[in-house]
Amino acid sequence: MRLRHGPERGYAVSADSGGSTVPRRQLGRKLRELREAVPLTVAQAITALEWSKPRLWRYETGQVPIHPNDVDTMCRVYGADPSVTEALKELARQSKAKGWWHAYSDIPEWFQLFLGMESAASRLRQYEAEVIPGLLQSPGYARAMISRGPIKGLPPESVERRTEMRMQRQQILTRKDPKAPQLDVVLSESALVRGFTPKIMTDQLACLLAFAERPNVSIRVLPFSAGPHTAYQGAFVILDFPRESTARDPEPTTIYQESPTGSLYLDKPSEVETYSSIWDDLSTVAFDQPASRALIEEKAKEWSR
């Protein structure tokens, strides 16, 4: 799946459950597979369904919930068996459940998709070249990032609200049910030396060291001395998902990237293999956890002088 959406690195919210994102994506993929098995092109399908192309696209990519009646219509057009139709209608009912992020009306739809995926993941592998990842940010660092983000001139109350939401989002790392995901981070040394005020950075690096104490969090630093590496094209997140039941396939491993003008989701096997290879290369050249901790402590002392 290849999707692009509008940018907003600054949004983050609390983390109670995976919400409806995963069922939506699963349902969309199943419906797309049914259409392609007929086979019907997108143009033929929208003609038969009397829908617009954007509507079908949003359904098949899991962007929006699907009403069970629409699932029934699609299955009828695609000639699906009654048992398959009923199973997909039940999945549609699950997909209509609202995630916790719906309490925040200013979160754009494209980022809601990522929040649901992040909450549902069993493992997150993240590389950051310039900044501390949102899941590991201190309040002061997050506030400074949001203030200097792509949305200019945010009033103080909006900055505080978004800072609070980002802090609440970090709760996925300490939750008990479902089990907290494993977070593996490779962080460029640049993020430790390029920052804001000494107080903000001292607090942030102390926060990093505290997160690194958690059994489900691994923070490794890619030092300047490592030289060139294969992740030169920028930051990314690899999301792995658990099998929720024997009757339902797990979500495919997905790559998430942000840019100043959009976000990108990749889950083709060849794409996942490419990024997994990049991750393996980073793991080879990055410091191990003890050496990374020592470097973070050293940079914290430098900022505190």
Secondary structure as UniProt FT lines:
FT   STRAND          3..5
FT   TURN            9..10
FT   TURN            19..20
FT   HELIX           21..37
FT   TURN            38..39
FT   HELIX           42..49
FT   HELIX           53..60
FT   TURN            61..62
FT   HELIX           68..78
FT   HELIX           82..95
FT   HELIX           100..103
FT   TURN            105..106
FT   HELIX           109..120
FT   STRAND          123..128
FT   HELIX           134..136
FT   HELIX           139..147
FT   TURN            152..153
FT   HELIX           156..169
FT   HELIX           170..173
FT   TURN            176..179
FT   STRAND          182..188
FT   HELIX           190..193
FT   HELIX           198..211
FT   TURN            212..213
FT   TURN            215..216
FT   STRAND          217..222
FT   HELIX           224..226
FT   TURN            230..233
FT   STRAND          236..240
FT   TURN            246..247
FT   STRAND          254..259
FT   TURN            260..261
FT   STRAND          262..266
FT   HELIX           269..285
FT   HELIX           289..304
//
